[in-house]
């Protein structure tokens, strides 16, 4: 139900909102983690109660079928975003120190 609630069905710019939603889900480990943790927490609460719902924060990152990795979440924590250019994915991030000098 959480996935269905987050998916636009009607209204202005429905197609644009749906594409933005899927783009964010596919490109952002943090957004994917949040959506999957919310969905699992809601499902666990309906079936097993509130105690199991609070354990859903581990669901997206554990097991063989994990939706995201902890490394991807950590990397995204310092990243500003990604740019796709000519089929190549570039990560834009902030780092401390002086920028590299051209040679």
N, CA, C and O atoms as a Tinker XYZ file with bonds, in Angstrom:
   412  protein
     1  N      0.813000   -1.197000    0.000000    73     2
     2  CA     0.000000    0.000000    0.000000    64     1     3
     3  C      0.856000    1.260000    0.000000    63     2     4     5
     4  O      0.459000    2.278000   -0.566000    81     3
     5  N      2.020000    1.201000    0.626000    73     3     6
     6  CA     2.896000    2.369000    0.658000    64     5     7
     7  C      3.365000    2.709000   -0.748000    63     6     8     9
     8  O      3.351000    3.877000   -1.138000    81     7
     9  N      3.779000    1.710000   -1.511000    73     7    10
    10  CA     4.219000    1.954000   -2.880000    64     9    11
    11  C      3.076000    2.541000   -3.709000    63    10    12    13
    12  O      3.290000    3.447000   -4.515000    81    11
    13  N      1.896000    2.036000   -3.515000    73    11    14
    14  CA     0.731000    2.523000   -4.255000    64    13    15
    15  C      0.412000    3.965000   -3.862000    63    14    16    17
    16  O      0.059000    4.779000   -4.715000    81    15
    17  N      0.534000    4.278000   -2.581000    73    15    18
    18  CA     0.262000    5.636000   -2.110000    64    17    19
    19  C      1.252000    6.632000   -2.702000    63    18    20    21
    20  O      0.869000    7.749000   -3.050000    81    19
    21  N      2.517000    6.244000   -2.821000    73    19    22
    22  CA     3.542000    7.144000   -3.342000    64    21    23
    23  C      3.517000    7.277000   -4.863000    63    22    24    25
    24  O      4.174000    8.161000   -5.412000    81    23
    25  N      2.775000    6.420000   -5.546000    73    23    26
    26  CA     2.693000    6.472000   -7.009000    64    25    27
    27  C      1.539000    7.372000   -7.434000    63    26    28    29
    28  O      0.404000    7.155000   -7.010000    81    27
    29  N      1.811000    8.385000   -8.270000    73    27    30
    30  CA     0.731000    9.272000   -8.723000    64    29    31
    31  C     -0.212000    8.553000   -9.676000    63    30    32    33
    32  O      0.232000    7.832000  -10.570000    81    31
    33  N     -1.517000    8.751000   -9.486000    73    31    34
    34  CA    -2.513000    8.086000  -10.318000    64    33    35
    35  C     -3.307000    9.072000  -11.161000    63    34    36    37
    36  O     -3.636000    8.785000  -12.312000    81    35
    37  N     -3.614000   10.221000  -10.597000    73    35    38
    38  CA    -4.411000   11.217000  -11.310000    64    37    39
    39  C     -3.856000   12.606000  -11.020000    63    38    40    41
    40  O     -2.916000   12.767000  -10.242000    81    39
    41  N     -4.441000   13.578000  -11.644000    73    39    42
    42  CA    -4.072000   14.952000  -11.358000    64    41    43
    43  C     -3.164000   15.551000  -12.410000    63    42    44    45
    44  O     -2.746000   14.882000  -13.356000    81    43
    45  N     -2.866000   16.828000  -12.223000    73    43    46
    46  CA    -2.034000   17.510000  -13.207000    64    45    47
    47  C     -0.611000   16.956000  -13.220000    63    46    48    49
    48  O     -0.056000   16.604000  -12.179000    81    47
    49  N     -0.041000   16.889000  -14.397000    73    47    50
    50  CA     1.336000   16.433000  -14.584000    64    49    51
    51  C      1.578000   15.031000  -14.037000    63    50    52    53
    52  O      2.665000   14.741000  -13.540000    81    51
    53  N      0.567000   14.153000  -14.126000    73    51    54
    54  CA     0.681000   12.793000  -13.587000    64    53    55
    55  C      1.870000   12.057000  -14.182000    63    54    56    57
    56  O      2.640000   11.436000  -13.450000    81    55
    57  N      2.031000   12.117000  -15.504000    73    55    58
    58  CA     3.124000   11.396000  -16.148000    64    57    59
    59  C      4.473000   11.939000  -15.697000    63    58    60    61
    60  O      5.390000   11.162000  -15.430000    81    59
    61  N      4.609000   13.251000  -15.609000    73    59    62
    62  CA     5.858000   13.858000  -15.157000    64    61    63
    63  C      6.180000   13.445000  -13.724000    63    62    64    65
    64  O      7.320000   13.105000  -13.410000    81    63
    65  N      5.165000   13.477000  -12.853000    73    63    66
    66  CA     5.390000   13.085000  -11.456000    64    65    67
    67  C      5.769000   11.610000  -11.348000    63    66    68    69
    68  O      6.605000   11.243000  -10.523000    81    67
    69  N      5.159000   10.765000  -12.177000    73    67    70
    70  CA     5.494000    9.337000  -12.160000    64    69    71
    71  C      6.936000    9.118000  -12.623000    63    70    72    73
    72  O      7.658000    8.304000  -12.047000    81    71
    73  N      7.351000    9.839000  -13.655000    73    71    74
    74  CA     8.725000    9.709000  -14.140000    64    73    75
    75  C      9.730000   10.227000  -13.117000    63    74    76    77
    76  O     10.787000    9.625000  -12.933000    81    75
    77  N      9.414000   11.331000  -12.453000    73    75    78
    78  CA    10.297000   11.849000  -11.401000    64    77    79
    79  C     10.392000   10.868000  -10.238000    63    78    80    81
    80  O     11.462000   10.665000   -9.664000    81    79
    81  N      9.249000   10.262000   -9.900000    73    79    82
    82  CA     9.213000    9.285000   -8.815000    64    81    83
    83  C     10.124000    8.096000   -9.123000    63    82    84    85
    84  O     10.938000    7.702000   -8.288000    81    83
    85  N      9.988000    7.530000  -10.316000    73    83    86
    86  CA    10.812000    6.374000  -10.691000    64    85    87
    87  C     12.273000    6.771000  -10.871000    63    86    88    89
    88  O     13.172000    6.005000  -10.524000    81    87
    89  N     12.514000    7.958000  -11.408000    73    87    90
    90  CA    13.891000    8.429000  -11.551000    64    89    91
    91  C     14.577000    8.558000  -10.207000    63    90    92    93
    92  O     15.734000    8.166000  -10.054000    81    91
    93  N     13.870000    9.105000   -9.238000    73    91    94
    94  CA    14.428000    9.224000   -7.890000    64    93    95
    95  C     14.663000    7.867000   -7.251000    63    94    96    97
    96  O     15.678000    7.653000   -6.588000    81    95
    97  N     13.724000    6.951000   -7.451000    73    95    98
    98  CA    13.852000    5.606000   -6.881000    64    97    99
    99  C     15.048000    4.869000   -7.490000    63    98   100   101
   100  O     15.795000    4.197000   -6.779000    81    99
   101  N     15.225000    4.999000   -8.806000    73    99   102
   102  CA    16.304000    4.284000   -9.487000    64   101   103
   103  C     17.672000    4.908000   -9.245000    63   102   104   105
   104  O     18.672000    4.192000   -9.193000    81   103
   105  N     17.736000    6.225000   -9.097000    73   103   106
   106  CA    19.026000    6.908000   -8.997000    64   105   107
   107  C     19.487000    7.180000   -7.578000    63   106   108   109
   108  O     20.679000    7.385000   -7.351000    81   107
   109  N     18.582000    7.187000   -6.625000    73   107   110
   110  CA    18.940000    7.569000   -5.267000    64   109   111
   111  C     18.806000    6.391000   -4.309000    63   110   112   113
   112  O     17.712000    5.867000   -4.098000    81   111
   113  N     19.930000    5.984000   -3.736000    73   111   114
   114  CA    19.908000    4.899000   -2.756000    64   113   115
   115  C     19.126000    5.316000   -1.514000    63   114   116   117
   116  O     18.439000    4.495000   -0.907000    81   115
   117  N     19.228000    6.584000   -1.136000    73   115   118
   118  CA    18.529000    7.059000    0.055000    64   117   119
   119  C     17.014000    7.030000   -0.136000    63   118   120   121
   120  O     16.288000    6.586000    0.753000    81   119
   121  N     16.531000    7.500000   -1.292000    73   119   122
   122  CA    15.087000    7.463000   -1.544000    64   121   123
   123  C     14.570000    6.031000   -1.628000    63   122   124   125
   124  O     13.484000    5.734000   -1.130000    81   123
   125  N     15.337000    5.146000   -2.252000    73   123   126
   126  CA    14.942000    3.736000   -2.342000    64   125   127
   127  C     14.896000    3.132000   -0.940000    63   126   128   129
   128  O     13.950000    2.421000   -0.602000    81   127
   129  N     15.919000    3.413000   -0.118000    73   127   130
   130  CA    15.952000    2.900000    1.255000    64   129   131
   131  C     14.721000    3.369000    2.038000    63   130   132   133
   132  O     14.056000    2.567000    2.695000    81   131
   133  N     14.420000    4.672000    1.965000    73   131   134
   134  CA    13.290000    5.209000    2.724000    64   133   135
   135  C     11.966000    4.584000    2.296000    63   134   136   137
   136  O     11.141000    4.226000    3.136000    81   135
   137  N     11.769000    4.455000    0.990000    73   135   138
   138  CA    10.502000    3.881000    0.518000    64   137   139
   139  C     10.364000    2.429000    0.941000    63   138   140   141
   140  O      9.297000    2.021000    1.399000    81   139
   141  N     11.415000    1.646000    0.798000    73   139   142
   142  CA    11.343000    0.230000    1.163000    64   141   143
   143  C     11.209000    0.041000    2.671000    63   142   144   145
   144  O     10.487000   -0.853000    3.113000    81   143
   145  N     11.887000    0.863000    3.468000    73   143   146
   146  CA    11.769000    0.757000    4.927000    64   145   147
   147  C     10.356000    1.129000    5.381000    63   146   148   149
   148  O      9.795000    0.478000    6.262000    81   147
   149  N      9.784000    2.172000    4.782000    73   147   150
   150  CA     8.409000    2.548000    5.131000    64   149   151
   151  C      7.415000    1.451000    4.749000    63   150   152   153
   152  O      6.512000    1.123000    5.518000    81   151
   153  N      7.593000    0.890000    3.557000    73   151   154
   154  CA     6.674000   -0.155000    3.106000    64   153   155
   155  C      6.778000   -1.392000    3.993000    63   154   156   157
   156  O      5.760000   -1.970000    4.374000    81   155
   157  N      7.992000   -1.799000    4.321000    73   155   158
   158  CA     8.165000   -2.973000    5.179000    64   157   159
   159  C      7.649000   -2.710000    6.585000    63   158   160   161
   160  O      7.024000   -3.583000    7.188000    81   159
   161  N      7.905000   -1.514000    7.117000    73   159   162
   162  CA     7.417000   -1.169000    8.448000    64   161   163
   163  C      5.901000   -1.199000    8.525000    63   162   164   165
   164  O      5.332000   -1.693000    9.498000    81   163
   165  N      5.246000   -0.669000    7.498000    73   163   166
   166  CA     3.780000   -0.680000    7.464000    64   165   167
   167  C      3.246000   -2.109000    7.387000    63   166   168   169
   168  O      2.301000   -2.468000    8.089000    81   167
   169  N      3.867000   -2.924000    6.516000    73   167   170
   170  CA     3.425000   -4.314000    6.372000    64   169   171
   171  C      3.632000   -5.098000    7.668000    63   170   172   173
   172  O      2.759000   -5.864000    8.076000    81   171
   173  N      4.775000   -4.911000    8.310000    73   171   174
   174  CA     5.044000   -5.620000    9.571000    64   173   175
   175  C      4.091000   -5.179000   10.671000    63   174   176   177
   176  O      3.658000   -5.998000   11.481000    81   175
   177  N      3.762000   -3.900000   10.706000    73   175   178
   178  CA     2.849000   -3.413000   11.733000    64   177   179
   179  C      1.458000   -4.013000   11.556000    63   178   180   181
   180  O      0.807000   -4.368000   12.539000    81   179
   181  N      1.000000   -4.129000   10.313000    73   179   182
   182  CA    -0.330000   -4.710000   10.076000    64   181   183
   183  C     -0.384000   -6.179000   10.463000    63   182   184   185
   184  O     -1.407000   -6.654000   10.956000    81   183
   185  N      0.712000   -6.906000   10.244000    73   183   186
   186  CA     0.707000   -8.354000   10.473000    64   185   187
   187  C      1.177000   -8.711000   11.883000    63   186   188   189
   188  O      0.549000   -9.525000   12.561000    81   187
   189  N      2.289000   -8.098000   12.327000    73   187   190
   190  CA     2.923000   -8.526000   13.579000    64   189   191
   191  C      2.915000   -7.501000   14.700000    63   190   192   193
   192  O      3.384000   -7.802000   15.798000    81   191
   193  N      2.409000   -6.327000   14.469000    73   191   194
   194  CA     2.348000   -5.327000   15.522000    64   193   195
   195  C      3.475000   -4.313000   15.451000    63   194   196   197
   196  O      4.354000   -4.380000   14.593000    81   195
   197  N      3.417000   -3.382000   16.375000    73   195   198
   198  CA     4.323000   -2.236000   16.378000    64   197   199
   199  C      5.779000   -2.606000   16.628000    63   198   200   201
   200  O      6.676000   -1.972000   16.073000    81   199
   201  N      6.028000   -3.608000   17.444000    73   199   202
   202  CA     7.415000   -3.992000   17.758000    64   201   203
   203  C      8.185000   -4.402000   16.504000    63   202   204   205
   204  O      9.325000   -3.979000   16.318000    81   203
   205  N      7.585000   -5.208000   15.655000    73   203   206
   206  CA     8.239000   -5.633000   14.412000    64   205   207
   207  C      8.360000   -4.484000   13.418000    63   206   208   209
   208  O      9.285000   -4.465000   12.606000    81   207
   209  N      7.442000   -3.534000   13.473000    73   207   210
   210  CA     7.492000   -2.392000   12.554000    64   209   211
   211  C      8.743000   -1.560000   12.790000    63   210   212   213
   212  O      9.310000   -1.013000   11.844000    81   211
   213  N      9.177000   -1.460000   14.033000    73   211   214
   214  CA    10.373000   -0.675000   14.341000    64   213   215
   215  C     11.661000   -1.360000   13.889000    63   214   216   217
   216  O     12.715000   -0.726000   13.869000    81   215
   217  N     11.598000   -2.620000   13.532000    73   215   218
   218  CA    12.772000   -3.340000   13.042000    64   217   219
   219  C     12.910000   -3.255000   11.525000    63   218   220   221
   220  O     13.847000   -3.817000   10.958000    81   219
   221  N     11.997000   -2.566000   10.869000    73   219   222
   222  CA    11.985000   -2.495000    9.409000    64   221   223
   223  C     13.125000   -1.653000    8.845000    63   222   224   225
   224  O     13.398000   -1.729000    7.647000    81   223
   225  N     13.795000   -0.858000    9.667000    73   223   226
   226  CA    14.887000   -0.029000    9.161000    64   225   227
   227  C     16.038000   -0.876000    8.627000    63   226   228   229
   228  O     16.839000   -0.393000    7.826000    81   227
   229  N     16.132000   -2.139000    9.063000    73   227   230
   230  CA    17.206000   -3.023000    8.580000    64   229   231
   231  C     16.839000   -3.731000    7.286000    63   230   232   233
   232  O     17.727000   -4.192000    6.569000    81   231
   233  N     15.559000   -3.828000    6.971000    73   231   234
   234  CA    15.102000   -4.627000    5.838000    64   233   235
   235  C     15.745000   -4.262000    4.502000    63   234   236   237
   236  O     16.183000   -5.170000    3.796000    81   235
   237  N     15.828000   -2.977000    4.108000    73   235   238
   238  CA    16.366000   -2.668000    2.775000    64   237   239
   239  C     17.853000   -2.968000    2.600000    63   238   240   241
   240  O     18.331000   -3.003000    1.466000    81   239
   241  N     18.596000   -3.184000    3.679000    73   239   242
   242  CA    20.046000   -3.385000    3.549000    64   241   243
   243  C     20.524000   -4.772000    3.962000    63   242   244   245
   244  O     21.720000   -5.049000    3.868000    81   243
   245  N     19.644000   -5.647000    4.412000    73   243   246
   246  CA    20.117000   -6.950000    4.858000    64   245   247
   247  C     19.629000   -8.071000    3.952000    63   246   248   249
   248  O     18.619000   -7.937000    3.262000    81   247
   249  N     20.346000   -9.148000    3.967000    73   247   250
   250  CA    19.966000  -10.313000    3.181000    64   249   251
   251  C     20.558000  -10.310000    1.781000    63   250   252   253
   252  O     21.179000   -9.337000    1.351000    81   251
   253  N     20.354000  -11.406000    1.088000    73   251   254
   254  CA    20.886000  -11.545000   -0.265000    64   253   255
   255  C     20.141000  -10.678000   -1.272000    63   254   256   257
   256  O     20.710000  -10.309000   -2.299000    81   255
   257  N     18.902000  -10.351000   -1.005000    73   255   258
   258  CA    18.093000   -9.551000   -1.927000    64   257   259
   259  C     17.927000   -8.122000   -1.439000    63   258   260   261
   260  O     16.850000   -7.540000   -1.567000    81   259
   261  N     19.003000   -7.549000   -0.874000    73   259   262
   262  CA    18.938000   -6.190000   -0.339000    64   261   263
   263  C     18.646000   -5.189000   -1.451000    63   262   264   265
   264  O     19.163000   -5.316000   -2.561000    81   263
   265  N     17.821000   -4.199000   -1.150000    73   263   266
   266  CA    17.474000   -3.172000   -2.122000    64   265   267
   267  C     18.616000   -2.184000   -2.311000    63   266   268   269
   268  O     18.839000   -1.706000   -3.423000    81   267
   269  N     19.334000   -1.875000   -1.254000    73   267   270
   270  CA    20.468000   -0.955000   -1.308000    64   269   271
   271  C     21.576000   -1.500000   -0.426000    63   270   272   273
   272  O     21.345000   -2.383000    0.400000    81   271
   273  N     22.774000   -0.976000   -0.603000    73   271   274
   274  CA    23.890000   -1.358000    0.258000    64   273   275
   275  C     24.216000   -0.198000    1.190000    63   274   276   277
   276  O     23.900000    0.957000    0.906000    81   275
   277  N     24.847000   -0.528000    2.294000    73   275   278
   278  CA    25.262000    0.507000    3.228000    64   277   279
   279  C     26.293000    1.410000    2.559000    63   278   280   281
   280  O     26.311000    2.618000    2.798000    81   279
   281  N     27.149000    0.831000    1.725000    73   279   282
   282  CA    28.152000    1.627000    1.011000    64   281   283
   283  C     27.489000    2.639000    0.083000    63   282   284   285
   284  O     27.950000    3.776000   -0.017000    81   283
   285  N     26.422000    2.247000   -0.591000    73   283   286
   286  CA    25.720000    3.174000   -1.481000    64   285   287
   287  C     25.079000    4.311000   -0.684000    63   286   288   289
   288  O     25.085000    5.460000   -1.125000    81   287
   289  N     24.529000    3.992000    0.485000    73   287   290
   290  CA    23.940000    5.034000    1.333000    64   289   291
   291  C     25.015000    5.990000    1.833000    63   290   292   293
   292  O     24.803000    7.202000    1.869000    81   291
   293  N     26.165000    5.450000    2.219000    73   291   294
   294  CA    27.261000    6.280000    2.700000    64   293   295
   295  C     27.784000    7.172000    1.589000    63   294   296   297
   296  O     28.031000    8.359000    1.804000    81   295
   297  N     27.951000    6.608000    0.412000    73   295   298
   298  CA    28.458000    7.385000   -0.725000    64   297   299
   299  C     27.484000    8.503000   -1.089000    63   298   300   301
   300  O     27.902000    9.603000   -1.450000    81   299
   301  N     26.207000    8.223000   -0.995000    73   299   302
   302  CA    25.220000    9.239000   -1.343000    64   301   303
   303  C     25.152000   10.332000   -0.292000    63   302   304   305
   304  O     24.713000   11.445000   -0.582000    81   303
   305  N     25.575000   10.032000    0.908000    73   303   306
   306  CA    25.564000   11.031000    1.968000    64   305   307
   307  C     26.470000   12.209000    1.672000    63   306   308   309
   308  O     26.214000   13.311000    2.156000    81   307
   309  N     27.515000   12.011000    0.895000    73   307   310
   310  CA    28.416000   13.103000    0.540000    64   309   311
   311  C     28.227000   13.540000   -0.904000    63   310   312   313
   312  O     28.865000   14.495000   -1.345000    81   311
   313  N     27.372000   12.866000   -1.640000    73   311   314
   314  CA    27.171000   13.203000   -3.047000    64   313   315
   315  C     26.079000   14.248000   -3.200000    63   314   316   317
   316  O     25.090000   14.240000   -2.467000    81   315
   317  N     26.263000   15.133000   -4.142000    73   315   318
   318  CA    25.228000   16.109000   -4.468000    64   317   319
   319  C     24.245000   15.540000   -5.474000    63   318   320   321
   320  O     23.070000   15.906000   -5.482000    81   319
   321  N     24.722000   14.654000   -6.311000    73   319   322
   322  CA    23.852000   14.067000   -7.312000    64   321   323
   323  C     24.651000   13.377000   -8.391000    63   322   324   325
   324  O     25.872000   13.255000   -8.294000    81   323
   325  N     23.968000   12.935000   -9.406000    73   323   326
   326  CA    24.625000   12.258000  -10.513000    64   325   327
   327  C     24.261000   12.950000  -11.818000    63   326   328   329
   328  O     23.200000   13.558000  -11.956000    81   327
   329  N     25.167000   12.835000  -12.755000    73   327   330
   330  CA    24.941000   13.365000  -14.093000    64   329   331
   331  C     25.208000   12.224000  -15.062000    63   330   332   333
   332  O     26.251000   11.575000  -14.991000    81   331
   333  N     24.275000   11.983000  -15.957000    73   331   334
   334  CA    24.468000   10.983000  -16.999000    64   333   335
   335  C     24.760000   11.724000  -18.296000    63   334   336   337
   336  O     23.956000   12.531000  -18.761000    81   335
   337  N     25.910000   11.439000  -18.864000    73   335   338
   338  CA    26.318000   12.110000  -20.095000    64   337   339
   339  C     26.893000   11.079000  -21.049000    63   338   340   341
   340  O     27.921000   10.464000  -20.765000    81   339
   341  N     26.240000   10.895000  -22.160000    73   339   342
   342  CA    26.715000    9.943000  -23.154000    64   341   343
   343  C     26.785000    8.518000  -22.626000    63   342   344   345
   344  O     27.674000    7.761000  -23.016000    81   343
   345  N     25.881000    8.147000  -21.763000    73   343   346
   346  CA    25.868000    6.794000  -21.219000    64   345   347
   347  C     26.824000    6.588000  -20.060000    63   346   348   349
   348  O     26.901000    5.483000  -19.522000    81   347
   349  N     27.556000    7.623000  -19.658000    73   347   350
   350  CA    28.487000    7.529000  -18.530000    64   349   351
   351  C     27.888000    8.254000  -17.345000    63   350   352   353
   352  O     27.378000    9.366000  -17.483000    81   351
   353  N     27.946000    7.628000  -16.179000    73   351   354
   354  CA    27.390000    8.196000  -14.956000    64   353   355
   355  C     28.502000    8.879000  -14.174000    63   354   356   357
   356  O     29.496000    8.241000  -13.827000    81   355
   357  N     28.346000   10.170000  -13.893000    73   355   358
   358  CA    29.303000   10.938000  -13.109000    64   357   359
   359  C     28.682000   11.273000  -11.765000    63   358   360   361
   360  O     27.514000   11.655000  -11.700000    81   359
   361  N     29.454000   11.133000  -10.684000    73   359   362
   362  CA    28.995000   11.483000   -9.349000    64   361   363
   363  C     29.543000   12.854000   -8.986000    63   362   364   365
   364  O     30.750000   13.084000   -9.064000    81   363
   365  N     28.665000   13.763000   -8.589000    73   363   366
   366  CA    29.055000   15.105000   -8.186000    64   365   367
   367  C     29.005000   15.126000   -6.668000    63   366   368   369
   368  O     27.970000   14.837000   -6.066000    81   367
   369  N     30.149000   15.476000   -6.045000    73   367   370
   370  CA    30.191000   15.429000   -4.589000    64   369   371
   371  C     31.011000   16.590000   -4.031000    63   370   372   373
   372  O     31.680000   17.316000   -4.766000    81   371
   373  N     30.938000   16.737000   -2.729000    73   371   374
   374  CA    31.705000   17.750000   -2.018000    64   373   375
   375  C     32.826000   17.036000   -1.274000    63   374   376   377
   376  O     32.607000   15.996000   -0.651000    81   375
   377  N     34.014000   17.596000   -1.344000    73   375   378
   378  CA    35.128000   17.029000   -0.594000    64   377   379
   379  C     35.947000   18.166000   -0.003000    63   378   380   381
   380  O     35.933000   19.284000   -0.517000    81   379
   381  N     36.646000   17.881000    1.057000    73   379   382
   382  CA    37.485000   18.885000    1.697000    64   381   383
   383  C     38.835000   18.927000    1.005000    63   382   384   385
   384  O     39.281000   17.938000    0.423000    81   383
   385  N     39.467000   20.062000    1.075000    73   383   386
   386  CA    40.790000   20.192000    0.487000    64   385   387
   387  C     40.760000   21.021000   -0.780000    63   386   388   389
   388  O     39.713000   21.500000   -1.216000    81   387
   389  N     41.929000   21.175000   -1.352000    73   387   390
   390  CA    42.067000   21.988000   -2.559000    64   389   391
   391  C     41.660000   21.170000   -3.773000    63   390   392   393
   392  O     41.895000   19.962000   -3.813000    81   391
   393  N     41.048000   21.815000   -4.768000    73   391   394
   394  CA    40.716000   21.089000   -5.978000    64   393   395
   395  C     41.976000   20.692000   -6.739000    63   394   396   397
   396  O     42.990000   21.383000   -6.640000    81   395
   397  N     41.938000   19.604000   -7.490000    73   395   398
   398  CA    43.124000   19.181000   -8.238000    64   397   399
   399  C     43.489000   20.224000   -9.287000    63   398   400   401
   400  O     42.617000   20.813000   -9.926000    81   399
   401  N     44.784000   20.439000   -9.451000    73   399   402
   402  CA    45.273000   21.406000  -10.421000    64   401   403
   403  C     45.432000   20.739000  -11.785000    63   402   404   405
   404  O     45.923000   19.613000  -11.862000    81   403
   405  N     45.026000   21.415000  -12.866000    73   403   406
   406  CA    45.225000   20.835000  -14.204000    64   405   407
   407  C     46.710000   20.712000  -14.504000    63   406   408   409
   408  O     47.514000   21.542000  -14.078000    81   407
   409  N     47.060000   19.682000  -15.233000    73   407   410
   410  CA    48.479000   19.452000  -15.536000    64   409   411
   411  C     48.830000   19.914000  -16.911000    63   410   412
   412  O     49.983000   19.795000  -17.328000    81   411
